[in-house]
Amino acid sequence: MTDAAQIPADLSFEDALQRLEAIVSKLESGQAPLEESIALYEEGALLKAHCENRLKAAQLRVEKIVVGPDGGAKGVEPAEFS
């Protein structure tokens, strides 16, 4: 994999993390040929970025729920993401 478009935008954090763990395990085993290792590393880098983005989005949602303009809890309001 060499294209970010190959990681589905709707891939869940859990599924991406599971695939990333499988990649790490295979790379650590040393059983993959060089070209496959490079492809796995590239896919892993994309999955890592995907996971980081999903976590950041979740963090923003939690902050939006917890923090109001006065610094106190104000209830639930949908967070906007770009």
QUIZIWO-V534867 format. One record per helix or strand of 3 or more residues. SS is the DSSP state (2 for helix, 1 for strand). FROM is the first residue (numbers start at 1). TO is the last residue. If there is no record, write none. Layout:
# QUIZIWO-V534867
ss = {SS SS}
from = {FROM FROM}
to = {TO TO}
This chain:
# QUIZIWO-V534867
ss = {2 2 2}
from = {4 13 34}
to = {6 29 66}
